Amino acid sequence: MKGIRTNIDYDVIVGGGSIVGLLAARQIAAAGVSVLVLEDHPEIGIPEKCDGLVGSSALEALGIMPKLSIIQNYINGAILHSPSGKVIEIDASNMGILVVDRSKLDLDVAQAAVRNGAEIRTANPVEQVQDTHSMVRVSCKSGDLYCRFFLDAMGSNSLMVRGQKEGIFQAAKYVIAGDWFQKDRVELFFDNNQTPGFFTWIIPTSERTAKVGAAGKGINSFRTLDRFVHEKGGSILKRVAAPIIVGGPIKNFINGRIIKAGDAARQTKPSTAGGIYSGGIGGILAGDSIAKAVRTGNPRTLEEYEKKWRRIFGREFSSTLRARAVFETLRNKHLSRILDELASSQNTLNLLSSHGDFDFHSAALLKAIGTGTVIKILKTVAAAELSRLRPFARSQS
């Protein structure tokens, strides 16, 4: 029929040239399927919006062997600060935690994808995507392109366009120079007045430089982080605004010939908003399933991607989402009591250190919460919250 497009430009087009989209493109191209990556920015990895905290085992699972130039630091422990000022120190020397330069890491994966046969176009944002049932039309800066399948790996921007802002906090992230942190220790500062529902963090990259950030529900994160850095001292070398996602995965990763992975599918940990591993695995699984769908001509093989991802991460994300729901209700006095109790229990600290897994930490978290005193505190909190809500409930009746 005249006017209807019957030929395609690429088997697959990937929107987003960050690590998730690039890993998917690497897999698709390796299968001999034509794939194009469209990236908004002029350079892959720029600007760097992720702090690059990741487990070495996670990178291995993603098929990434980082060059020494990509590794910025090795982390051996974590320091948690309660609102009351108490400190919890956790030994993480057996977890293989690295700080990587995300810009260089993304560029490394991009080069692997290109070696496999993928094509990348930078400074070429996706403007519109339309599933025509027989193919997908992708409108971008360079014009309209047609493909069999489109992978949305465009991050939080994709969620914002669809109006799905629930579970997204605006974060401020700085690179600072200072002398008040330990080179091999990540630090988390909990304060549900200053950073409600989240925390302030320090990720050292050397003895004198660190990535410092703050996020919370409904706050001006830059103002909060400015106060924090001013109190600690040091110089701000770089400022970046970057949303973080803690709301758990979206309901469906697949909608016809359009597939979502990474931040666009909210595949980031509800606890810390980290997503290199969980999102990266999403990219790999999506890429493999899309390539199979192209080769077999059977779009139903796409379902394997979502089933496999949820089999790996579903229980972990569900557990940490429940823990997050409790955490967001805690006032500082209750949060302090819980963290102070954990700090005073050597058995609990040993448990967190020995059973900790950087990418799957819900088991250790739930065991810590399961200690007798913490359970009593949580019951007290629940009773206090119910008592606080009763007058409001009566006023609405």
Buried (B, 14 or more C-beta within 10 A) or exposed (E): EEEEEEEBBBBBBBBBBBBBBBBBBBBBBBBEBBBBBBBBBEBBBBEBBBBBBBBBBBBEBBBBEBEEEBBBBEBBBBBBBBBBEBEBBBBBEEBBBBBBBBBBBBBBBBBBBBEBBBBBBBEBBBEEBEBEEEBBBBEBEEEEBBBBBBBBBBBBBBBEEEEBEEBBBBBBBBBBEBEEBBBBBBBBBBBBEBBBBBBBBBBBBEEEBBBBBBBBBEBEBBEBBBEBBEEBEBEBEEEBEBBBBBBBBBEEBBEEBBBBBBBBBBBBBBBBBBBBBBBBBBBBBBBBBBBBBBEEEEBEBBEBBBEBBBEBBEEBBBBBBEBBEBBEBBBBEBBBBBBBBBBEBEEBBEBBBEEBEBBBBBBBBEEBBEBEBBEEBBEEBEEBBEEEEEEEEEEEE
